[in-house]
Amino acid sequence: MLDNIKDWFALIDPAPIGASFDWSPGILYLYALSDVLIILSCYLIPLAFAYFVWHRKDLQHRWIFLIFGIFILAYGMTHLVSLALLWHPVYWFDLSMKLLTAAISVGTAYMVLKILPHALKIPNPTQLAAEVEAEIQERREAYVALKTTEISLRESREELRKANLELEGRVESRTQELARQTAVLRRIIDSIPDLIILKDTNSAYLGSNKAFEEFTGKPEQEQIGKTDYDLFDSNLAVTFRSLDRQILESGQTHSQEEWVTYPDGRQALLSTVKTPFYGPDGEILGLVGISRDITDRVEAENSLRQAATVFESTREGVIITNADKYILMVNRAFTEMLGYTEAEVLGKSTDMLQSSRHDREFFRRMWTEIKTIGHWQGEVWNRRKSGDEFPQLLSISTVKDNEGKVSQYVSVFTDISKIKETEAELEFLAHHDPLTRLPNRRLLLSRLQHGIDVIKREGGMFALLMLDLDRFKDVNDSFGHATGDELLQQVADRLTKRLRTVDTLTRLGGDEFTVLLQGITNREDAGRVASEIVTMLGEPWFLSNGFEVRIGSSVGITLYPDHCSTAEEMLQQADTALYQAKEEGRGRFKYFSEDLTIAARERIALEAALRRALTEKELRVYYQPQIDIATGELVGAEALLRWQHPEDGMMLPSRYISVAEETGLIGAIGDWVLMETCIQGKKWLDSGLKPITLAVNLSPQQFHHKDITATVSRTLEETGFPARLLELELTETILIKREQDAVEKMHLLREQGIRLAIDDFGTGYSSLSYLKRFPLDVLKIDKSFVDDIPEHRDDMEIANTVIAIGHTLGFKVLAEGVETKEQLEFLKKQGCDLYQGYLMSPPLPADEFEKLLQAKH
């Protein structure tokens, strides 16, 4: 290699520029070789320092090595430049490199001087040995401490392991508790009937409860991640999304109501409340919605509003009190009827309304019944604010709470003042003539019987005078019915003024009157009064139309106890005597003759024939149809007794019923009619004919003197006729006599399913008080009130009143004896329910009635 270098130098001029005279190639070669070695060393030493510093980052002043490395590197650069410029020197460049090297050298010297004090502090070997010994001691102590710490650490680790196990147990227990609580919370949420949902900010479902699953028809897992458009129709989805958007944008709670349809087709009104929920930094994470089915509540509210409207608008007064009878609420009808304002009665006891007409025992019994059965209904008299007392139809019911304790009482009452007035008027009209306001035949018979009873106890005599007006028909025909009615009123007024207060003047009908003379001492007294009547009625009569008329009168007289023994006999005998008086020329009076007692013998013969009729099967049952006025449908029939007499032919009950009642035969006859009717009714049912109600009349003797409930039950059982199709007709006489017994028997009959009707209503002692007590179904208007419709306004008013009373008490109303279309039309307008009479059909034998029933089927 050296030879090669020499060869290279031989090619050039080996003498450097400015070389000294003693320059030789050998020296040059050595000069260059030394610079090369210096340069290599100057580059290797910094590299070594850099490697050392990189791997000994723990030394405190390792940067000094880097400074020395830079110094040496600069020194090497100087030699490199000197070698390069050896033959062609560039002095300014060489000078620059030397100046740079000098600067680095000065800097290095400065750094060395600066670090020298620190270097002097480096311990000598003795000190270093001492420090090493101290370090060893420290390390020994540290080792002991380390061992101690290791032992302690092992103990701590064991304790930590135990604590960790305990903590894991607690965590597991807490995890299980949280899982249980979560499950309970989930069950609670699922048990809530309201629809509960959770959505994210994109309105995608995060979860829901069971109620919402039922609403959508999809389980929760199929809902998660879905939107309203995936679960509902577009219209409902748009509504839901619009509300979601408002909530998420405003951050406020919103609510709304909407009608929705469940998968099963059921529609419901939902009240929905939606509110946002937030993250820990207050950001909205989504929303929660709760929807409640308020369909029932809204319907209940509507019902309550309707009830409140009814409460305020009903014509009946209503009082609601607490359990101590202090008023909580009243309606408008209450204030109108009693005159109090609502403020005046609220918080007050209902005792403030009591009148003086009832004693404490009455109210004690009333409240005992209320507390026993929870209800009471009846008539009471209460007092208005003005102090006026008035009758009420009162109903009190208890209201109990969930524990069965009485919380309130509800009283509903109706002012029945007008009904009472109507009842009194009806009672009056039942016993008085509407035109003249005189007693009628019913009241006359009652007073005759009373007079008979008094004379039987105390002795004495009284007379009955019967009279009619001669030529009255001529006045009626000449001037009209209105003038005839006026004349009858004048006659009644004149006779009333002539007679004593103890006497009874009666109008029987038409132009017939009777006079009951009480307390006469001899027979001639009756004749004298009769003579005065004939004279008085023969005087002129001045009418409102300006005309003067003259009429006359004839009088028939009968005496008790001389001529008769009963009230009916007295009427018959007086009528017979009147007939004789008129036959003898009118304008006179006539006593009853003993020769006419032949009628009594005929009565005895009739009794014998009636007994034979029972055994010889001469009795028949005829059926008269009962028609529903509204529909014209045949809905029932009344069973009527007929007697096929072998000599006298068909006989109506009016000829023999009174004999049957007096002789006791009425019981056997009544049982036969009941059995025959049920047998026939069952035959019609078995033949496939339409079921209709069959009505059977019961006599007082049959009802009171026999076990009628057992008789009817046995008859129904033997015949198989349904109890619901049997109707028993009772007269007012039956109900009034032994009233409590009648009530009990009627309830027993009703329990069997039998219908009950009151026959000939208005002909007896008609009273609302007993009608309310008896469990009736049908009220029958007597034929006598129908006959003169529409000619007589009085009968029309009576019929209208009876219909109104019947409907008020919840009864069906049936009119008897309807024979004309005008009568039917009037009854239809008044709301009468049923009718029977010759307009539809007379009573028919069973076979003919069956044909009629088939035709109507």
Rosetta blueprint (number, residue, H / E / L):
1 M L
2 L H
3 D H
4 N H
5 I H
6 K H
7 D H
8 W H
9 F H
10 A H
11 L H
12 I L
13 D L
14 P L
15 A L
16 P L
17 I L
18 G L
19 A L
20 S L
21 F L
22 D L
23 W L
24 S L
25 P H
26 G H
27 I H
28 L H
29 Y H
30 L H
31 Y H
32 A H
33 L H
34 S H
35 D H
36 V H
37 L H
38 I H
39 I H
40 L H
41 S H
42 C H
43 Y H
44 L H
45 I H
46 P H
47 L H
48 A H
49 F H
50 A H
51 Y H
52 F H
53 V H
54 W H
55 H H
56 R L
57 K L
58 D L
59 L L
60 Q L
61 H L
62 R L
63 W H
64 I H
65 F H
66 L H
67 I H
68 F H
69 G H
70 I H
71 F H
72 I H
73 L H
74 A H
75 Y H
76 G H
77 M H
78 T H
79 H H
80 L H
81 V H
82 S H
83 L H
84 A H
85 L L
86 L L
87 W L
88 H L
89 P L
90 V L
91 Y H
92 W H
93 F H
94 D H
95 L H
96 S H
97 M H
98 K H
99 L H
100 L H
101 T H
102 A H
103 A H
104 I H
105 S H
106 V H
107 G H
108 T H
109 A H
110 Y H
111 M H
112 V H
113 L H
114 K H
115 I H
116 L H
117 P H
118 H H
119 A H
120 L H
121 K L
122 I L
123 P L
124 N L
125 P H
126 T H
127 Q H
128 L H
129 A H
130 A H
131 E H
132 V H
133 E H
134 A H
135 E H
136 I H
137 Q H
138 E H
139 R H
140 R H
141 E H
142 A H
143 Y H
144 V H
145 A H
146 L H
147 K H
148 T H
149 T H
150 E H
151 I H
152 S H
153 L H
154 R H
155 E H
156 S H
157 R H
158 E H
159 E H
160 L H
161 R H
162 K H
163 A H
164 N H
165 L H
166 E H
167 L H
168 E H
169 G H
170 R H
171 V H
172 E H
173 S H
174 R H
175 T H
176 Q H
177 E H
178 L H
179 A H
180 R H
181 Q H
182 T H
183 A H
184 V H
185 L H
186 R H
187 R H
188 I H
189 I H
190 D H
191 S H
192 I L
193 P L
194 D L
195 L E
196 I E
197 I E
198 L E
199 K E
200 D E
201 T L
202 N L
203 S L
204 A L
205 Y E
206 L E
207 G E
208 S E
209 N L
210 K H
211 A H
212 F H
213 E H
214 E H
215 F H
216 T H
217 G L
218 K L
219 P L
220 E H
221 Q H
222 E H
223 Q H
224 I L
225 G L
226 K L
227 T L
228 D H
229 Y H
230 D H
231 L H
232 F L
233 D L
234 S H
235 N H
236 L H
237 A H
238 V H
239 T H
240 F H
241 R H
242 S H
243 L H
244 D H
245 R H
246 Q H
247 I H
248 L H
249 E H
250 S H
251 G L
252 Q L
253 T L
254 H E
255 S E
256 Q E
257 E E
258 E E
259 W E
260 V E
261 T E
262 Y L
263 P L
264 D L
265 G L
266 R L
267 Q E
268 A E
269 L E
270 L E
271 S E
272 T E
273 V E
274 K E
275 T E
276 P E
277 F E
278 Y E
279 G L
280 P L
281 D L
282 G L
283 E L
284 I E
285 L E
286 G E
287 L E
288 V E
289 G E
290 I E
291 S E
292 R E
293 D E
294 I L
295 T H
296 D H
297 R H
298 V H
299 E H
300 A H
301 E H
302 N H
303 S H
304 L H
305 R H
306 Q H
307 A H
308 A H
309 T H
310 V H
311 F H
312 E H
313 S H
314 T L
315 R L
316 E L
317 G E
318 V E
319 I E
320 I E
321 T E
322 N E
323 A L
324 D L
325 K L
326 Y E
327 I E
328 L E
329 M E
330 V E
331 N L
332 R H
333 A H
334 F H
335 T H
336 E H
337 M H
338 L H
339 G L
340 Y L
341 T L
342 E H
343 A H
344 E H
345 V H
346 L L
347 G L
348 K L
349 S E
350 T H
351 D H
352 M H
353 L H
354 Q E
355 S L
356 S L
357 R L
358 H L
359 D L
360 R H
361 E H
362 F H
363 F H
364 R H
365 R H
366 M H
367 W H
368 T H
369 E H
370 I H
371 K H
372 T H
373 I H
374 G L
375 H E
376 W E
377 Q E
378 G E
379 E E
380 V E
381 W E
382 N E
383 R E
384 R L
385 K L
386 S L
387 G L
388 D L
389 E E
390 F E
391 P E
392 Q E
393 L E
394 L E
395 S E
396 I E
397 S E
398 T E
399 V E
400 K E
401 D L
402 N L
403 E L
404 G L
405 K L
406 V E
407 S E
408 Q E
409 Y E
410 V E
411 S E
412 V E
413 F E
414 T E
415 D E
416 I L
417 S H
418 K H
419 I H
420 K H
421 E H
422 T H
423 E H
424 A H
425 E H
426 L H
427 E H
428 F H
429 L H
430 A H
431 H H
432 H E
433 D L
434 P L
435 L L
436 T L
437 R L
438 L L
439 P E
440 N L
441 R H
442 R H
443 L H
444 L H
445 L H
446 S H
447 R H
448 L H
449 Q H
450 H H
451 G H
452 I H
453 D H
454 V H
455 I H
456 K H
457 R H
458 E H
459 G L
460 G L
461 M L
462 F E
463 A E
464 L E
465 L E
466 M E
467 L E
468 D E
469 L E
470 D E
471 R L
472 F H
473 K H
474 D H
475 V H
476 N H
477 D H
478 S H
479 F H
480 G L
481 H H
482 A H
483 T H
484 G H
485 D H
486 E H
487 L H
488 L H
489 Q H
490 Q H
491 V H
492 A H
493 D H
494 R H
495 L H
496 T H
497 K H
498 R H
499 L L
500 R L
501 T L
502 V L
503 D L
504 T E
505 L E
506 T E
507 R E
508 L E
509 G E
510 G L
511 D L
512 E E
513 F E
514 T E
515 V E
516 L E
517 L E
518 Q L
519 G L
520 I L
521 T L
522 N L
523 R H
524 E H
525 D H
526 A H
527 G H
528 R H
529 V H
530 A H
531 S H
532 E H
533 I H
534 V H
535 T H
536 M H
537 L H
538 G L
539 E L
540 P L
541 W E
542 F E
543 L L
544 S L
545 N L
546 G L
547 F L
548 E E
549 V E
550 R L
551 I L
552 G E
553 S E
554 S E
555 V E
556 G E
557 I E
558 T E
559 L E
560 Y E
561 P L
562 D L
563 H L
564 C L
565 S L
566 T L
567 A H
568 E H
569 E H
570 M H
571 L H
572 Q H
573 Q H
574 A H
575 D H
576 T H
577 A H
578 L H
579 Y H
580 Q H
581 A H
582 K H
583 E H
584 E L
585 G L
586 R L
587 G L
588 R L
589 F E
590 K E
591 Y E
592 F L
593 S L
594 E H
595 D H
596 L H
597 T H
598 I H
599 A H
600 A H
601 R H
602 E H
603 R H
604 I H
605 A H
606 L H
607 E H
608 A H
609 A H
610 L H
611 R H
612 R H
613 A H
614 L H
615 T H
616 E L
617 K L
618 E L
619 L E
620 R E
621 V E
622 Y E
623 Y E
624 Q E
625 P E
626 Q E
627 I E
628 D E
629 I L
630 A L
631 T L
632 G L
633 E L
634 L E
635 V E
636 G E
637 A E
638 E E
639 A E
640 L E
641 L E
642 R E
643 W E
644 Q E
645 H E
646 P L
647 E L
648 D L
649 G E
650 M E
651 M E
652 L L
653 P H
654 S H
655 R H
656 Y L
657 I H
658 S H
659 V H
660 A H
661 E H
662 E H
663 T H
664 G L
665 L H
666 I H
667 G H
668 A H
669 I H
670 G H
671 D H
672 W H
673 V H
674 L H
675 M H
676 E H
677 T H
678 C H
679 I H
680 Q H
681 G H
682 K H
683 K H
684 W H
685 L H
686 D H
687 S L
688 G L
689 L L
690 K L
691 P L
692 I L
693 T E
694 L E
695 A E
696 V E
697 N E
698 L L
699 S L
700 P H
701 Q H
702 Q H
703 F H
704 H H
705 H L
706 K L
707 D L
708 I H
709 T H
710 A H
711 T H
712 V H
713 S H
714 R H
715 T H
716 L H
717 E H
718 E H
719 T H
720 G L
721 F L
722 P L
723 A H
724 R H
725 L H
726 L E
727 E E
728 L E
729 E E
730 L E
731 T E
732 E H
733 T H
734 I H
735 L H
736 I H
737 K L
738 R L
739 E H
740 Q H
741 D H
742 A H
743 V H
744 E H
745 K H
746 M H
747 H H
748 L H
749 L H
750 R H
751 E H
752 Q L
753 G L
754 I L
755 R E
756 L E
757 A E
758 I E
759 D E
760 D E
761 F E
762 G L
763 T L
764 G L
765 Y L
766 S L
767 S L
768 L H
769 S H
770 Y H
771 L H
772 K H
773 R H
774 F L
775 P L
776 L L
777 D L
778 V E
779 L E
780 K E
781 I E
782 D L
783 K H
784 S H
785 F H
786 V L
787 D L
788 D L
789 I L
790 P L
791 E L
792 H L
793 R H
794 D H
795 D H
796 M H
797 E H
798 I H
799 A H
800 N H
801 T H
802 V H
803 I H
804 A H
805 I H
806 G H
807 H H
808 T H
809 L L
810 G L
811 F L
812 K E
813 V E
814 L E
815 A E
816 E L
817 G L
818 V L
819 E L
820 T L
821 K H
822 E H
823 Q H
824 L H
825 E H
826 F H
827 L H
828 K H
829 K H
830 Q L
831 G L
832 C L
833 D L
834 L E
835 Y E
836 Q L
837 G L
838 Y L
839 L L
840 M L
841 S L
842 P L
843 P L
844 L E
845 P L
846 A H
847 D H
848 E H
849 F H
850 E H
851 K H
852 L H
853 L H
854 Q H
855 A H
856 K H
857 H L
